[in-house]
Amino acid sequence: MSKPLCDAIAKVRNRLRHIPNSNILYLDETYYRLDEAPKHTLVAPAQYEFVQVYADSRYAGRYDMITFISGDTVLPPIIYSPEERKELEVKGIRAFMLNEFIEDYIGRAVAGLDKYPLYLMCDQSNIHNLEKMKESFEDGFCFEIVDISFLPATAAKRLSPLDNGIYHSWKERCRNHYPLNPNNIKQIMNDEWMKITPQQIATAFKHCGLTNTLDTYYDCPNPDTHKHRSKT
């Protein structure tokens, strides 16, 4: 990781540390494949280590999900099945799907948090149009969000709680229901998402350096060369 990227990450951390975590929202998209296999299995003596699946996960049906999370709660997601994407004539999530979700539902859910002001962070995906998202929130009667900002490029693993543990643990819990099928996968994805606890969220925020107890450069891979100055 370069010194400029370290500095950009520290700048974001410094800014967000002056905002209560409960007033910071994160947006991202993820997915779960219908035949995504468990990563662990019990093997009897003299037996082969393998997990039986009905389709290679690379080609199995993918269920795309849009998620929002704040520093102390998760918001209900929206999940698109392969059939729903086919009806929309898209292969993945597109900007119009995100903006419709914000306007039709998530805007009211965010307003229901009863917090002001709110700050939304997201990665630089081409479906994240900051101006259109702001319009969609307002069209959805949510006026609490005062700023929507991009994370620095390639920095999501260090700055987004979603990418820093929450998605991983959510997928692991979904795998516990293996094998899933088209009749239950969306419900399981949703249920396991809504089971995420405030404690899990707080841990993920801490891992992203969004706490005053850590130096803003605490995860710099090369501090001797970069010679950063701590930000407080």
HUVENRA-V562846 format. One line per field, one symbol per residue. ss: DSSP state (A for helix, B for strand, O for the rest). Layout:
BEGIN
ss->???
END
This chain:
BEGIN
ss->OOAAAAAAAAAAAAAAOOOOAAABBBBBBBBBBOOOOOOOOOOOOOOOOOOOOOOOOOOOOBBBBBBBBBOOOBOOOBBBOAAAAAAAOOOOOOAAAAAAAAAAAAAAAAAOOOOOOBBBBBOOOOOOOAAAAAAAAAAOOOOOBBBBBBOOOOOAAAAOOAAAAAAAAAAAAAAOOOOOOOOOAAAAAAAAAAOOOAAAAAAAAAAOOOOOOOOOOOOOOOAAAAOOOOOO
END
